Amino acid sequence: MLHSLQALLEPALAERLTLVLNHVLAAEPVAAERLRAHAGRGVGLSLQGWPALLPPPPRLAWRVTPAGLLEWCGRDETAPRDLAVTLDAANPAALLARMLAGETPAVQIEGDAQLAGDVNWLLQNLRWDVAADLERVFGPTAADLLRRVGGAVAAGVRAAVQGAVALGERLRPRGP
């Protein structure tokens, strides 16, 4: 039963991630322009060191569209992988805490040099402007309130995750 639930959630999560990535790309015309030159090329994301106790993450591979956006390749094992991006996910809580703090995670990029350069540029320069999206949906007054509440919640989550990571490090058995 757990396996069938995972089979249902996996595509939904990957598709939602693709929507978010495309939203961020489309908000920055220079980003989509950089990717347009790589239409048809494939980019795969691997999570290295993923904890065995957690369900395995979905296969994350995208094809660059002619519009400079991303199309999730689904479970297509034959999809092109012109570029492999590897993220250290051995400690997902610490990774999440760093990403919530606005830090760019350390990644390894292998493959086509031109595509690698453009993907690296995207990783270094693109940020989701959540405040602007909130303002478009709710108006400036409500968006400001939601931004402040969200910031406080994010700070609390960051502190909790950092505390859990620190506790985990202290409780980790040390080798001789």
Backbone as CSV, one residue per row, in Angstrom:
resi,resn,N_x,N_y,N_z,CA_x,CA_y,CA_z,C_x,C_y,C_z
1,MET,0.822,-1.192,0.000,0.000,0.000,0.000,0.869,1.260,0.000
2,LEU,1.931,1.244,0.801,2.826,2.392,0.847,3.464,2.634,-0.518
3,HIS,3.785,1.537,-1.212,4.389,1.658,-2.538,3.416,2.303,-3.531
4,SER,2.127,1.931,-3.466,1.149,2.510,-4.395,0.891,3.977,-4.055
5,LEU,0.927,4.340,-2.781,0.779,5.741,-2.393,1.965,6.555,-2.916
6,GLN,3.150,5.993,-2.810,4.340,6.662,-3.313,4.258,6.826,-4.834
7,ALA,3.743,5.807,-5.523,3.610,5.877,-6.976,2.639,6.981,-7.392
8,LEU,1.656,7.291,-6.552,0.723,8.375,-6.842,1.331,9.740,-6.522
9,LEU,2.066,9.821,-5.425,2.627,11.099,-4.988,3.827,11.546,-5.815
10,GLU,4.619,10.580,-6.253,5.857,10.897,-6.970,5.631,11.822,-8.172
11,PRO,4.751,11.469,-9.104,4.547,12.360,-10.248,3.954,13.709,-9.827
12,ALA,3.064,13.704,-8.851,2.455,14.960,-8.411,3.508,15.906,-7.846
13,LEU,4.417,15.383,-7.035,5.476,16.225,-6.468,6.420,16.740,-7.545
14,ALA,6.815,15.869,-8.451,7.732,16.276,-9.517,7.077,17.305,-10.441
15,GLU,5.789,17.127,-10.731,5.093,18.086,-11.594,4.950,19.435,-10.907
16,ARG,4.683,19.442,-9.592,4.566,20.711,-8.860,5.917,21.408,-8.791
17,LEU,6.976,20.634,-8.598,8.324,21.213,-8.589,8.626,21.836,-9.946
18,THR,8.231,21.171,-11.014,8.440,21.695,-12.362,7.671,23.001,-12.554
19,LEU,6.451,23.062,-12.052,5.666,24.301,-12.150,6.356,25.452,-11.420
20,VAL,6.877,25.182,-10.230,7.571,26.225,-9.463,8.827,26.675,-10.208
21,LEU,9.609,25.711,-10.698,10.821,26.064,-11.442,10.488,26.914,-12.668
22,ASN,9.447,26.526,-13.391,9.055,27.280,-14.583,8.530,28.669,-14.214
23,HIS,7.857,28.793,-13.092,7.376,30.092,-12.630,8.560,31.022,-12.363
24,VAL,9.578,30.504,-11.689,10.768,31.308,-11.394,11.502,31.662,-12.687
25,LEU,11.629,30.705,-13.596,12.297,30.969,-14.879,11.540,32.010,-15.704
26,ALA,10.223,31.887,-15.769,9.423,32.797,-16.582,9.416,34.209,-16.014
27,ALA,9.614,34.350,-14.708,9.619,35.673,-14.089,10.875,36.462,-14.448
28,GLU,11.894,35.795,-14.887,13.173,36.422,-15.254,13.433,36.130,-16.725
29,PRO,13.071,37.033,-17.623,13.221,36.765,-19.065,14.634,36.343,-19.476
30,VAL,15.654,36.876,-18.822,17.025,36.511,-19.192,17.291,35.037,-18.882
31,ALA,16.618,34.498,-17.869,16.807,33.088,-17.517,16.254,32.177,-18.606
32,ALA,15.020,32.451,-19.025,14.417,31.648,-20.094,15.217,31.795,-21.384
33,GLU,15.720,33.001,-21.640,16.524,33.243,-22.841,17.789,32.392,-22.832
34,ARG,18.428,32.285,-21.665,19.646,31.473,-21.560,19.344,30.007,-21.844
35,LEU,18.179,29.526,-21.387,17.835,28.118,-21.591,17.335,27.831,-23.008
36,ARG,16.763,28.831,-23.666,16.236,28.631,-25.019,17.274,28.036,-25.958
37,ALA,18.510,28.432,-25.785,19.589,27.926,-26.643,19.827,26.426,-26.460
38,HIS,19.279,25.866,-25.391,19.495,24.447,-25.087,18.233,23.612,-25.288
39,ALA,17.305,24.095,-26.090,16.040,23.384,-26.320,16.316,21.938,-26.723
40,GLY,15.574,21.017,-26.108,15.711,19.594,-26.403,16.755,18.889,-25.556
41,ARG,17.599,19.627,-24.873,18.634,19.023,-24.034,18.017,18.577,-22.714
42,GLY,18.643,17.602,-22.077,18.126,17.057,-20.829,18.994,17.407,-19.636
43,VAL,18.332,17.660,-18.509,19.002,17.954,-17.247,18.435,17.007,-16.199
44,GLY,19.335,16.297,-15.512,18.907,15.387,-14.455,19.421,15.863,-13.110
45,LEU,18.605,15.703,-12.079,18.989,16.062,-10.716,19.035,14.797,-9.881
46,SER,20.187,14.544,-9.261,20.347,13.382,-8.388,20.558,13.865,-6.968
47,LEU,19.928,13.185,-6.035,20.103,13.497,-4.622,21.022,12.439,-4.026
48,GLN,22.279,12.807,-3.852,23.304,11.869,-3.385,23.199,11.698,-1.864
49,GLY,23.311,10.459,-1.412,23.330,10.174,0.013,21.965,10.248,0.675
50,TRP,20.887,10.180,-0.089,19.528,10.262,0.466,19.366,9.194,1.539
51,PRO,18.880,9.544,2.736,18.741,8.568,3.832,17.831,7.404,3.458
52,ALA,18.289,6.205,3.763,17.531,4.994,3.420,16.220,4.896,4.185
53,LEU,16.119,5.561,5.338,14.887,5.497,6.120,13.750,6.299,5.493
54,LEU,14.083,7.234,4.629,13.066,8.047,3.962,12.674,7.397,2.634
55,PRO,11.432,7.650,2.185,11.055,7.130,0.868,11.968,7.730,-0.194
56,PRO,12.311,6.962,-1.211,13.206,7.498,-2.248,12.550,8.657,-2.986
57,PRO,13.345,9.652,-3.351,12.773,10.788,-4.086,12.405,10.374,-5.508
58,PRO,11.521,11.133,-6.153,11.163,10.801,-7.539,12.347,11.035,-8.466
59,ARG,12.303,10.383,-9.623,13.323,10.614,-10.649,13.120,12.027,-11.168
60,LEU,14.147,12.823,-11.055,14.041,14.220,-11.448,14.892,14.468,-12.687
61,ALA,14.231,14.523,-13.826,14.903,14.799,-15.096,13.960,15.660,-15.926
62,TRP,14.543,16.689,-16.540,13.762,17.613,-17.337,14.370,17.776,-18.717
63,ARG,13.536,18.142,-19.658,13.958,18.497,-21.007,13.689,19.995,-21.148
64,VAL,14.622,20.721,-21.741,14.449,22.150,-21.971,13.536,22.326,-23.180
65,THR,12.503,23.140,-23.010,11.545,23.371,-24.093,12.037,24.515,-24.994
66,PRO,11.464,24.649,-26.194,11.839,25.763,-27.068,11.561,27.140,-26.453
67,ALA,10.678,27.202,-25.448,10.376,28.472,-24.778,11.393,28.789,-23.677
68,GLY,12.322,27.880,-23.434,13.309,28.110,-22.382,12.803,27.715,-21.007
69,LEU,11.799,26.877,-20.966,11.251,26.371,-19.704,11.609,24.892,-19.580
70,LEU,11.091,24.242,-18.544,11.421,22.840,-18.304,10.187,21.962,-18.430
71,GLU,10.397,20.775,-18.974,9.352,19.767,-19.084,9.849,18.525,-18.349
72,TRP,9.089,18.089,-17.323,9.484,16.917,-16.558,9.390,15.688,-17.453
73,CYS,10.426,14.868,-17.439,10.481,13.681,-18.301,9.743,12.490,-17.719
74,GLY,9.217,12.618,-16.533,8.487,11.518,-15.927,9.395,10.336,-15.655
75,ARG,8.879,9.179,-15.906,9.651,7.953,-15.641,10.386,7.466,-16.890
76,ASP,10.520,8.322,-17.879,11.178,7.971,-19.133,12.682,7.794,-18.902
77,GLU,13.117,6.566,-18.852,14.533,6.264,-18.609,15.406,6.603,-19.816
78,THR,14.788,6.778,-20.995,15.561,7.062,-22.202,15.706,8.563,-22.466
79,ALA,15.141,9.393,-21.578,15.230,10.844,-21.765,16.705,11.261,-21.759
80,PRO,17.050,12.216,-22.612,18.454,12.646,-22.678,18.902,13.286,-21.368
81,ARG,20.140,13.010,-20.992,20.729,13.630,-19.804,22.050,14.252,-20.229
82,ASP,21.932,15.425,-20.828,23.119,16.134,-21.276,23.864,16.763,-20.116
83,LEU,23.163,16.907,-19.003,23.760,17.517,-17.828,23.257,16.792,-16.590
84,ALA,24.174,16.463,-15.695,23.824,15.823,-14.426,24.173,16.779,-13.295
85,VAL,23.161,17.129,-12.507,23.343,17.985,-11.338,23.162,17.093,-10.115
86,THR,24.175,17.073,-9.244,24.125,16.229,-8.055,24.130,17.115,-6.818
87,LEU,23.198,16.844,-5.941,23.023,17.603,-4.711,23.252,16.664,-3.540
88,ASP,24.056,17.080,-2.560,24.298,16.255,-1.377,23.073,16.335,-0.483
89,ALA,22.339,15.236,-0.370,21.110,15.196,0.417,21.233,14.210,1.572
90,ALA,22.451,13.993,2.055,22.663,13.055,3.158,21.959,13.535,4.426
91,ASN,21.838,14.837,4.576,21.148,15.408,5.729,20.065,16.359,5.205
92,PRO,18.883,15.826,4.878,17.834,16.659,4.286,17.417,17.821,5.179
93,ALA,17.441,17.630,6.504,17.044,18.714,7.412,18.025,19.880,7.315
94,ALA,19.317,19.592,7.307,20.322,20.656,7.193,20.233,21.315,5.828
95,LEU,19.996,20.531,4.790,19.852,21.074,3.438,18.659,22.021,3.383
96,LEU,17.543,21.617,3.966,16.347,22.453,4.002,16.612,23.732,4.782
97,ALA,17.298,23.622,5.914,17.600,24.803,6.726,18.455,25.798,5.944
98,ARG,19.464,25.299,5.234,20.319,26.194,4.451,19.532,26.849,3.315
99,MET,18.658,26.078,2.680,17.874,26.636,1.575,16.867,27.663,2.100
100,LEU,16.252,27.397,3.275,15.332,28.364,3.865,16.052,29.649,4.258
101,ALA,17.327,29.526,4.595,18.120,30.702,4.953,18.560,31.469,3.707
102,GLY,18.222,30.969,2.528,18.566,31.656,1.296,19.915,31.274,0.730
103,GLU,20.566,30.269,1.313,21.860,29.829,0.808,21.659,28.938,-0.413
104,THR,22.551,29.075,-1.370,22.536,28.189,-2.523,23.232,26.899,-2.119
105,PRO,22.582,25.753,-2.284,23.226,24.501,-1.881,24.420,24.183,-2.781
106,ALA,25.373,23.484,-2.210,26.531,23.048,-2.990,26.080,21.943,-3.941
107,VAL,26.421,22.092,-5.210,26.052,21.094,-6.214,27.265,20.744,-7.054
108,GLN,27.212,19.551,-7.618,28.206,19.131,-8.604,27.487,19.113,-9.945
109,ILE,28.128,19.684,-10.951,27.523,19.738,-12.277,28.476,19.072,-13.251
110,GLU,27.953,18.075,-13.999,28.760,17.362,-14.989,27.998,17.267,-16.297
111,GLY,28.715,17.412,-17.380,28.091,17.259,-18.686,28.497,18.369,-19.621
112,ASP,27.602,18.704,-20.537,27.838,19.716,-21.553,28.270,21.030,-20.904
113,ALA,29.418,21.564,-21.314,30.004,22.745,-20.671,29.124,23.983,-20.821
114,GLN,28.577,24.210,-22.000,27.735,25.404,-22.221,26.478,25.342,-21.362
115,LEU,25.805,24.194,-21.371,24.602,24.013,-20.560,24.954,24.102,-19.078
116,ALA,26.076,23.527,-18.681,26.509,23.589,-17.284,26.733,25.029,-16.847
117,GLY,27.354,25.823,-17.705,27.585,27.225,-17.377,26.282,27.987,-17.189
118,ASP,25.314,27.728,-18.059,24.037,28.428,-17.942,23.236,27.954,-16.727
119,VAL,23.249,26.666,-16.445,22.552,26.161,-15.264,23.220,26.697,-13.997
120,ASN,24.531,26.748,-13.973,25.230,27.309,-12.819,24.846,28.783,-12.637
121,TRP,24.767,29.531,-13.733,24.350,30.932,-13.651,22.945,31.031,-13.053
122,LEU,22.047,30.145,-13.492,20.683,30.151,-12.956,20.685,29.858,-11.461
123,LEU,21.465,28.868,-11.038,21.530,28.525,-9.619,22.055,29.692,-8.783
124,GLN,22.990,30.439,-9.329,23.589,31.548,-8.587,22.726,32.808,-8.592
125,ASN,21.907,33.002,-9.616,21.241,34.289,-9.779,19.723,34.295,-9.647
126,LEU,19.075,33.165,-9.786,17.611,33.163,-9.726,17.116,32.975,-8.299
127,ARG,16.125,33.751,-7.941,15.443,33.614,-6.653,13.952,33.803,-6.900
128,TRP,13.161,33.086,-6.148,11.720,33.213,-6.250,11.300,34.456,-5.476
129,ASP,10.678,35.420,-6.135,10.205,36.632,-5.482,8.793,36.370,-4.969
130,VAL,8.724,35.729,-3.810,7.445,35.350,-3.215,6.619,36.592,-2.896
131,ALA,7.281,37.648,-2.409,6.559,38.872,-2.047,5.821,39.460,-3.246
132,ALA,6.458,39.469,-4.409,5.809,40.004,-5.615,4.607,39.143,-6.009
133,ASP,4.733,37.824,-5.869,3.607,36.944,-6.194,2.446,37.158,-5.225
134,LEU,2.763,37.315,-3.938,1.710,37.567,-2.951,0.993,38.889,-3.253
135,GLU,1.765,39.894,-3.637,1.167,41.200,-3.935,0.243,41.117,-5.148
136,ARG,0.617,40.354,-6.151,-0.235,40.201,-7.332,-1.555,39.529,-6.979
137,VAL,-1.519,38.586,-6.040,-2.725,37.828,-5.698,-3.585,38.555,-4.663
138,PHE,-2.939,39.103,-3.608,-3.691,39.638,-2.474,-3.693,41.154,-2.352
139,GLY,-2.881,41.847,-3.152,-2.758,43.291,-3.003,-1.637,43.628,-2.032
140,PRO,-1.187,44.893,-2.032,0.013,45.252,-1.262,-0.140,45.134,0.250
141,THR,-1.285,45.516,0.813,-1.438,45.499,2.269,-1.433,44.069,2.814
142,ALA,-2.284,43.227,2.238,-2.349,41.836,2.696,-1.037,41.107,2.398
143,ALA,-0.416,41.416,1.269,0.849,40.764,0.906,1.933,41.096,1.913
144,ASP,1.980,42.353,2.368,2.987,42.738,3.356,2.774,41.971,4.657
145,LEU,1.522,41.866,5.095,1.214,41.115,6.314,1.595,39.643,6.142
146,LEU,1.223,39.036,5.005,1.570,37.635,4.744,3.078,37.433,4.664
147,ARG,3.780,38.406,4.082,5.240,38.313,3.985,5.873,38.330,5.377
148,ARG,5.373,39.223,6.253,5.936,39.294,7.610,5.616,38.034,8.414
149,VAL,4.383,37.545,8.299,4.005,36.308,8.994,4.822,35.137,8.447
150,GLY,4.925,35.065,7.132,5.715,34.003,6.508,7.173,34.060,6.927
151,GLY,7.729,35.272,7.013,9.116,35.428,7.460,9.307,34.942,8.876
152,ALA,8.335,35.257,9.744,8.423,34.801,11.137,8.314,33.281,11.223
153,VAL,7.395,32.713,10.451,7.251,31.252,10.434,8.519,30.602,9.884
154,ALA,9.060,31.152,8.797,10.286,30.597,8.217,11.443,30.682,9.199
155,ALA,11.543,31.798,9.924,12.607,31.931,10.924,12.440,30.883,12.024
156,GLY,11.198,30.638,12.435,10.942,29.614,13.448,11.283,28.217,12.950
157,VAL,10.902,27.930,11.710,11.219,26.617,11.120,12.733,26.452,10.986
158,ARG,13.415,27.523,10.529,14.881,27.473,10.411,15.517,27.177,11.757
159,ALA,15.073,27.883,12.798,15.637,27.681,14.134,15.376,26.255,14.624
160,ALA,14.161,25.751,14.378,13.833,24.387,14.807,14.672,23.355,14.059
161,VAL,14.810,23.535,12.758,15.600,22.592,11.960,17.069,22.659,12.362
162,GLN,17.592,23.876,12.557,18.989,24.013,12.973,19.215,23.391,14.339
163,GLY,18.232,23.555,15.241,18.333,22.922,16.557,18.315,21.408,16.444
164,ALA,17.457,20.884,15.572,17.390,19.434,15.382,18.684,18.903,14.772
165,VAL,19.255,19.657,13.840,20.517,19.252,13.224,21.631,19.248,14.270
166,ALA,21.686,20.303,15.082,22.719,20.390,16.125,22.565,19.251,17.135
167,LEU,21.329,18.959,17.504,21.089,17.858,18.439,21.508,16.532,17.820
168,GLY,21.160,16.342,16.556,21.554,15.119,15.863,23.064,14.957,15.804
169,GLU,23.772,16.065,15.579,25.241,16.015,15.540,25.814,15.649,16.905
170,ARG,25.228,16.179,17.975,25.725,15.860,19.323,25.435,14.424,19.709
171,LEU,24.303,13.895,19.224,23.929,12.527,19.577,24.578,11.467,18.682
172,ARG,25.169,11.908,17.569,25.786,10.978,16.638,26.980,10.308,17.326
173,PRO,27.035,8.976,17.252,28.182,8.280,17.876,29.471,8.634,17.158
174,ARG,30.482,8.869,17.936,31.802,9.211,17.399,32.637,7.942,17.288
175,GLY,33.385,7.849,16.206,34.275,6.703,15.989,35.494,6.777,16.894
176,PRO,36.181,5.647,17.095,37.360,5.631,17.972,38.522,6.395,17.408
